[in-house]
Amino acid sequence: MTIQEIQDEIVDEFSMFDDWMQRYEYIIDLGKGLPLIDEQYKTDENIIKGCQSKVWVHAEENDGKIVFTADSDAILTKGIIAILIRAFSNQKAGAILEANTDFIDKIGLKEHLSPTRANGLVSMIKQIKMYALAFNNKK
């Protein structure tokens, strides 16, 4: 699946819920299903700067595609990074760099987060793009 197809799928899933309490519960459930980052990658270098809670993201290249793993010490934040990893993991670096993130606005996520969490979301996206840029430049 392309990044756009995955993002459209996420938008469709969120449109099934009537209110934001249901959406928050769904985000938390997504976080519970997040493939956990290996403990060895829970280092200061992998912490996302600008997040209120601790969020670790690790990336490695596998067959020309970037695979992300992550964890957070906050359940809602863990769900947010799970959404981003679902959209961007197992994709080529160039595709990640070219991808837009307007699906975040379509599901209304940013406007339903506290300002510090919204800043953290932006920082998570930025970090994912930075990993993609680094792998793209290695070629």
C-alpha positions in Angstrom: 0.0 0.0 0.0 1.1 3.5 -0.7 1.4 6.1 2.1 -1.7 7.9 0.6 -3.7 4.7 0.6 -2.8 4.1 4.3 -3.6 7.7 5.2 -7.0 7.4 3.4 -7.7 4.2 5.3 -6.9 6.0 8.6 -9.2 8.9 7.7 -12.0 6.4 6.9 -11.5 4.6 10.3 -11.7 7.9 12.2 -14.9 8.9 10.3 -16.7 5.9 11.8 -16.7 7.5 15.3 -19.3 10.0 16.4 -17.4 11.9 19.0 -13.9 12.6 20.2 -14.1 10.4 23.3 -14.5 7.4 20.9 -11.6 8.6 18.8 -9.4 9.1 21.8 -10.2 5.5 22.9 -9.4 4.3 19.4 -6.0 6.2 19.5 -5.2 4.5 22.8 -6.1 1.1 21.4 -3.8 1.7 18.4 -1.0 2.6 20.9 -1.5 -0.7 22.7 -1.0 -2.5 19.4 2.2 -0.6 18.5 5.2 -2.9 17.8 7.5 -2.0 20.6 10.9 -0.5 20.2 13.7 -2.7 21.3 14.9 -1.6 24.8 18.4 -0.9 23.3 17.0 1.9 21.3 15.3 3.7 24.2 18.2 6.1 24.4 18.4 9.9 24.5 19.4 10.0 20.8 16.0 8.5 19.9 13.9 10.7 22.1 11.7 13.1 20.1 12.6 16.7 21.2 9.6 18.9 21.7 7.3 16.3 23.2 5.7 16.7 26.6 6.0 13.0 27.3 8.9 10.7 26.3 8.7 9.3 22.8 11.4 7.1 21.3 11.5 6.5 17.6 14.0 4.2 15.9 14.4 3.7 12.2 16.3 1.1 10.1 16.4 0.3 6.5 15.2 -3.1 5.3 15.1 -4.0 1.6 15.2 -0.3 0.6 12.3 0.6 2.9 12.4 2.3 6.3 11.0 0.4 9.2 10.1 2.5 12.3 9.6 1.3 15.8 8.5 3.5 18.7 7.3 3.7 22.3 6.1 6.4 24.6 5.5 6.6 28.4 2.1 8.2 27.8 -0.8 6.2 26.4 -2.3 8.8 24.1 1.1 9.8 22.7 1.8 6.1 22.1 -1.4 6.0 20.0 -0.4 9.1 18.0 3.0 7.7 17.1 1.3 4.4 16.3 -0.8 6.3 13.7 2.3 7.9 12.2 4.3 4.7 12.1 1.4 2.9 10.4 1.4 5.6 7.7 5.1 5.8 7.1 6.8 2.5 8.1 7.8 0.1 5.4 7.9 2.8 2.8 10.8 4.1 0.7 12.6 7.2 2.0 11.7 9.2 -1.1 8.0 8.4 -0.7 8.1 9.5 3.0 9.8 12.8 2.1 7.2 13.5 -0.7 4.2 12.5 1.5 2.0 15.2 2.8 0.5 14.9 6.3 -2.9 16.5 5.7 -4.6 13.3 6.8 -3.8 14.6 10.4 -6.1 17.6 9.7 -8.7 15.4 8.0 -9.1 13.3 11.2 -9.1 16.5 13.3 -6.3 15.3 15.5 -4.2 18.5 15.9 -7.2 20.6 16.9 -8.2 18.1 19.6 -4.8 18.0 21.2 -3.4 20.3 23.9 -0.9 22.8 22.4 2.0 20.9 23.9 0.7 17.6 22.4 0.1 19.3 19.1 3.7 20.5 19.1 4.8 17.0 19.9 2.9 15.7 17.0 4.7 18.1 14.7 8.0 17.1 16.2 7.2 13.4 15.6 6.4 14.0 11.9 9.6 16.1 11.6 11.7 13.3 13.1 10.2 10.7 10.8 11.0 13.0 7.8 14.5 13.5 9.1 15.1 9.8 9.3 13.8 9.5 5.7 16.2 12.3 4.6 19.1 10.6 6.3 18.4 7.3 4.6 17.7 9.0 1.3 21.1 10.8 1.4 23.0 7.6 2.2 22.3 6.3 -1.3 
